[in-house]
Amino acid sequence: MAASFPYHRLKGRSVLITGGLGFIGSSLAHRCVRLGAEVTLLDACLEPYGWNPFNIREIERDVRFIRGDVRDRDLVTPLVGQADIVFHMAAQVGREISMSDPRLDAEINCTGTLNVLEAARKSGQPPRVVFAGSRGQAGEPESMPVDETHPDRPTDIYGINKLAGEKYLLLYHHVYALPVVSLRLNNVYGPRCQMHAGFYGILNWFMANAMQEKPITVYGDGSQTRDYVYIDDVVDAFVRAAVSEQTDGEVFYVGSGVETVFIEMVREVVRAVGKGEIVHIPFPGSREKIDIRRFVVSTAKLEAATGWKAEHDLRIGIEKTAEYYKKYLWRYLNREVSGKG
């Protein structure tokens, strides 16, 4: 992380993080606290998602936590109105869940986002809204690496609703001059990610299985590819996007820029954990229809605007992740006790 970047611009700022007990939201909270921001966390603590009180155990006295839902307009409006920066991380994040419960996905990812934007529009001094978008907005690549000029053809309802959320964001920027930026995230992994379900955060899910000596099930031959990006790099991208003068009204991809074969990622997990059985099974029919076979992005636009670059290669990132969960896995398998001690 370049020392010359003006991180000090976050000091003393009022920051609201929706989805603040989740993987990325809580990691962002740690960074914002270290940079001197005044941090409020909003999280609905819905099952089966990744909220976990243990994620903020080290900073719980340095932040304000409110248990609440972005779908609650009356709650969201004053919180957004008091903020200088809103990191809008709250989302329904399961692709398969979006297909089985499309209304839930739309309520959280569309209506929730509109509640944040409407609150920002109505505030006297609109905060900058930094939106957590998704690589799923692009769909199956026509060419790679995927960049911000690539057409958007989502393959699932999650991707469609995330794209809609981003479109709302850009519309409010255009019509109301709301300061906004959208970061389309690739496969984020690392400490503080949920470990109890396999519908998102698949690298972490595989690591949990390896640590518990459960089979690691890989669909097909594992030849699909992904762009894996470590959590610390993602957090840095959000901070830079929030305070940079070159990001207003823009969309950026955030990834490592390295195309990794899925089965190679799995082998790295097994290597870092020191154990793990890999089992290949056929694609479920519903999953095969929405699966993206290859994906990798270019982050040249974000680098040009903010100087950001991913600093962690996959092996180092997985090793750091394994080191964390060798100490704290039980905190993520049992959230009922994870907030204490």
C-alpha positions, 0 to 999 in steps of 0.5 A, a space after each residue: 500500500 503506497 505510503 503516498 496515498 492520502 489515507 488521512 482523508 478518512 480521519 475524523 470522518 463519519 463512516 456507516 458500513 451496512 453489513 458491518 458484521 460480515 466478512 468484508 464489512 467488518 474487515 473494512 471497519 477495522 481499517 477505518 478505525 485504524 485510520 481514525 474514522 468514526 464508525 457505525 455498523 449496521 447489520 440485520 444478522 440474518 441467517 444463513 449469512 456471514 455476520 459474526 460478532 467475533 469479527 469486531 471483537 478487537 474494535 467493539 469499543 471503537 465502533 457503534 453497532 446497530 442491529 437493523 435491516 437496510 430494508 427498514 427505511 425509517 432506520 436507514 434514513 437518519 443513519 445515512 443522513 449522519 454519515 460522510 461516507 456510506 460503505 454499502 456492503 449489506 446484500 443477499 450474496 448467495 447465487 443459488 439462494 437468489 434463484 430459489 428466493 428471488 423476492 428476497 434477493 430483490 428486496 435486499 439488493 434492490 430495495 435496500 440499495 434504494 433506501 440508502 440512496 434515497 436517504 443520501 439524496 434527502 440529506 443536507 450534505 449527501 454522503 459518498 456511497 461506495 457500493 459493493 458490486 459483483 463480477 456476476 454482473 458481467 456474466 459469462 465473459 465474451 473476452 478476457 480479461 474482463 474490464 469495465 467496457 465488457 457487456 453485462 449479461 448476468 447468468 442469475 438473479 443475484 447478478 441481475 439485482 446487483 446490476 440493478 443496484 449499480 444502475 440506481 447508484 449511477 442514476 442518482 449520481 447523474 440526476 441528483 449529483 450524488 457522489 457514488 462509486 461501485 466496486 465490482 468484486 471478484 472472489 474475495 477470501 480471507 480471515 473473517 469470512 463465514 465458514 458454515 455454509 458453501 453457497 458463497 466464500 467457497 475457498 473458505 468453505 473448502 478450508 473449513 472442510 479440510 480442517 474438519 477432515 470432511 470431503 472437499 467436493 468439487 463439481 466436475 473436473 475443476 477446470 473452471 477458472 476464477 480471479 481470487 482476491 485477498 480481503 486486505 487488498 479489497 479493503 484497501 480498494 474500498 478505502 481508496 475509492 472512498 477518498 479519491 477524487 478520481 472515482 466519483 460516478 465510476 465503476 471499477 473491477 477489483 480482482 487479482 488480475 490472475 486467472 486461477 484454475 479452480 482445482 489449483 485453488 483447492 490444492 493450495 487450500 489442502 497444502 496450507 491446511 496440511 490435510 484434506 480429501 478432494 472428491 469430484 462430483 457431477 454438477 447439479 443441474 441447477 448450478 451448471 446452468 448458472 455457473 461461469 466457466 472462466 473469469 479474470 479481470 483487468 484492474 487497470 482502471 482502478 490502478 490509474 484512478 487510485 494507484 491500487 494494486 493487489 499485493 497478495 498472491 494466492 499462495 500467500 493469501 491462503 496461508 494467511 487465511 489458514 493461519 487465522 482459522 487454525 486459531 479461530 475456526 470454532 468461532 465461525 462454526 458456532 456464532 452463538 459463542 463467537 462474540 465473547 472471549 
